Amino acid sequence: MRMAALPCLSFLVALGLGGCAEAPKPVVSSTPAFYRGLDSADAKIDPVAARDMISIYRTNNGQSPLTIDPALQSAAEQQVKAMAAAGAPNANINGPLRKRLAGANVTRGIAVENVSAGYHTMAEAFSGWRQSTPHNSNMLNPKARRMGIATAYAPGSKYKVYWALVLTD
């Protein structure tokens, strides 16, 4: 009896060791950043992916690509937080854009802004902006060189996700 148990025990040990030999593989999202839902408290927009998406669109339409500007990122973040707190997409909620940028010591010749709400992904917001004549004109502004983009999530509001894109020269 002891001899019959030995092969079974060896087989079970081999199975157990074989399972321990491989380290678990990390779970990596295969969803591109511009399709990721931003309708949760911990979701953050990927500004590099957004810049790339808008810059490709701009270059396909004869315009220069954009760079991310930290001061414009901050301005966009302040704007979406205010809109989310108010529950309304309002470009002037914190005052006119030029005044907000001057207060942040942002030098610029031109300054344009897209604000919106209700889009849950960057792809949705981008598509909506392209289909809106004034928003599309802002994205394709030939003088624009720098950008900042931000989202804010307000679960109790009508729109849930608020957006601000600020572009300057």
N, C-alpha and C positions, 0 to 999 in steps of 0.2 A: 504494500500500500504506500509506503513511503516513497518508493521509486516512481510510482505513477503520479504522485503529487508534485514531484520535482520538475518535470517538464511543464506542468500547468503553471507552477509558481514562476518558472523562468519566463514563460510566455507573458504572464501578467506583468512582471517586472519590466520586460522589454517594452510592452505597450505603455506603461507608465513613464518610463524614461524617454521613449520616443516622443511622447506628448510634451515633455519638459524641454526637449532639445531645441525647439523652435521658439524664439521670442515672439510675443504678440506683435502684430503689425499695427502701426498707428492708423487711425481712421482719418483719411484725408478727404475733404469735400471735393468732388469733381465738378461742382456747380461753379461756373464762372462768376466772378464778383458782381458783374452787372445784372445777373439773374437771381442773386441771393435776396431773400426777403428781409426787409428792414423794419418789419412790423413787430418788433420785440424790444424790450428794454435794453438788452445787451447788444443789439445789432448796431453796427457802425458802417457807414459808407467807406469804401476804399477810394480815397481821393486820387490815387495814382491810376486805378482802373477807370475812374470817371474822366480824368484828364486825358487818358489815352483814347477813350471812346469819342470824346468831343474833339480832340485834336485830329483824329483820323477823319472825322466828318468834315472838319474845317479844311484839312489839306485836300480832301476829295472835292471840295468846293473852292479851291484856289486861295485859301487863307493859310496863315502861318499856324503852327502848333502852339499850344499853351504851356506855361510852366505854373506850378503850384506856388502860391505866395502865402507864407504863414500869416501875414496880417490879414489877407483876404479870407483865409480859412477861419480866422478868429471872428471876422465880421460876419461871415456866413453862419457860423455857429451861434453867435449872439442873436442873429435874426431869426433862425429857426426855433430857438428856445423861446423867444418872445411870441412867435406865432403859435407854437404848440401850447404855451401857457394860456393864450387868449382863445385858442380853438378856432383860429381863422387865418387863412393865407392872406396877409396884408403886407404889401411892400413897404408901407410907411409906418408900420407899428412902432418902430424905434426912431422915427423921423426919416427925412429924405436920405437917400443913399449917399449923396455927396456930403451931407453933414455928418453922417455916421463915419464915413471914410476919413474925413478931415479930423474928426475926433480921435481916430485911431492912427493919425499921422501917416496916412497912406497918400503918397504923391501919385497923381494921375492927371491925364488930360481928359480921357473919357472914362466913364464908369457906367456900367449897365448891370442889371440884375434880373434874374429869373426867380420868382417865388411861385410855389405851387404846393398842393397838398393832395393826398389821396393815392398817390402812386406808391406801390409797395416795393418796387425794385428800381435800380438805376435804368434798366432797359425801358421800363414803363415811363419814367420821368423823361428820359431822353426822347422817346417816341412822341410823347405829348408835347414837348417843347418844339420838336421839329414840325409838328402839325399846326402849331400856333404861330401865326405870322410875326407878332412882336417878339415872342420868345426865340423863334428861329433866327430872326434878324440879330438879336443879342448874341446868340452862339456864333453867328457868322460875321460879327462885327470885324471889319478888316483891321481896325486899330488895336483890337484886344491882343494882349500878349501874356497876361497873368490871370490866374483864377483862384477862387476858393469855393468849395462846395461843402455843404453839410446837410444832415437830416436830423430830425428830432421825432421821437415817438411819444404820442400822447394817447394811451389806450382808451381813455374815457371820452375822447373827442369824436366828432363826426368823421374826420378825415384820417385819423390815426397817425399818418406819417407826413411830416412837413419838410419842404425842400427850399434851399436857397443856393443859388449859383451867382457869384459875383465875378465880373470880368472887368479888368482895366488894362490900360496900355502899359 
